[in-house]
Amino acid sequence: MTDAQTPEPTPADEPTVAEVARLIDHTLLKPEATRADVEALVAEAADLGVYSVCVSPNMLPLTVPAGLEVAVVCGFPSGKHTSTVKAAEAAEAVANGADEIDMVIDVGAAIEGRYADVQADIAAVRAAVPAPTVLKVIIESAALSDEAIVAVSRASAEAGADFVKTSTGFHPAGGASEHAVRLMAETVAPALGVKASGGVRTLEQARAMVAAGATRLGVSGSRALLGGGPAAGGY
């Protein structure tokens, strides 16, 4: 084999396809999703070897195979719910079998610099779903300045969250970026994880997010990303 034909070696620190799969929250949050769609999501998740499925709260309870976690969104997708409502929604989801909660902050409060209010909102949900439930905080990083990303990430840590997460996947400003993931990781890692979500559609993008500091990935088209099927639509 000539040098031109010799494939470049995979970097030792680059995650394998199987390792990327174990970082994925396999996601279906479309308003038109049916129970049959969610059952298919669970079956596909088990086949792909991903970490969890991420669904809407009214899809609970779910029957999932051993080793597959269940994540549920809260205050989704706008975050414009009161803290009392978010806390009640999260608590009900956990009572119905959720292992993890992905809550949306009040993005407008973050834009206004009301970080104490953001922290109080997160703390209310944390109090309603204490450990071992995993709490991820969706900050809509594409809609925030770098200063706000750092401040909200710190507020998440102070409120007792386990992860900060880039995006809902529904905001017009966009989804995850390497820059935002890196900034979030520099702010809260290793105490908190960082979930890159929104627009992560290829294995190359997934690996880039991991290199930037992501420790979890929100993906709706997991089979396509992992190389086993056609590209899927959005969330």
Residue, then its C-alpha position, 0 to 999 in steps of 0.5 A: m500500500t502506498d503512502a497515498q493509500t494509507p489511512e491516517p491513524t485515529p488519534a488515541d484520544e478521539p472517542t470511538v463510535a461506541e464511546v460516542a454512542r454512550l454519550i448520547d441522549h437519543t431525543l424525540l421532542k416533536p409536538e407531533a410525536t406519538r406513543a408508537d414513535v417513542e416506543a420505536l425510539v426506545a427500541e432504536a436506543a437499545d439497538l444503538g447502545v446510547y446512554s438514554v432516551c430524552v422525551s416529553p413528560n406526557m410520554l411517561p411511564l416508559t418501559v426501557p431495557a436495563g441500562l437505558e436511562v430516561a431523561v425528560v424535559c421540564g419547562f420546555p421549550s420556552g422556559k417561561h414557566t413559573s418555578t413552581v410549575k417547573a418544580a411540579e413538572a419535574a417531580e411528577a416526571v421523576a415519580n413516573g420514572a424519569d432518571e434525569i430532568d432537562m430543565v429550561i431556564d428563563v432565557g430573558a432573565a439571563i439576557e437581562g442579567r438577572y442571574a440570581d433569579v435564574q439560580a433561584d429557578i434552578a434551585a427550585v427544581r433541584a429541591a423538587v428532584p434531589a439526587p440521585t436524579v440528574l438535573k441538566v440546565i438548558i441555557e440556550s447558549a446561542a441566544l446569550s452573550d459569553e458573559a451570560i453563558v459564564a454567569v448562568s453556568r455558574a448559577s447552575a453550579e451554585a444551584g446544585a445542577d449536574f449538567v449545563k446544556t447548550s440548547t433546546g434545539f427549538h430556538p431560532a438563534g441556533g443550537a450547540s457551538e464548540h465555542a459555547v461548549r468550551l466556555m461552559a466547560e471552562t466555567v464548571a468542569p469537572a464539577l458539572g458535565v456539559k451537554a451539547s445539544g441542538g444541531v449535532r448531526t454528524l460523527e465529526q461534529a460529535r467528536a468536535m463537541v467532545a473535544a471542546g468539553a462535552t460529556r453528553l450529547g443530545v441527538s435526534g438522528s443518532r443512527a445517522l450520526l453513528g453511521g447506521g442509517p439515513a439522516a433524521g429530521g429535527y427534534 
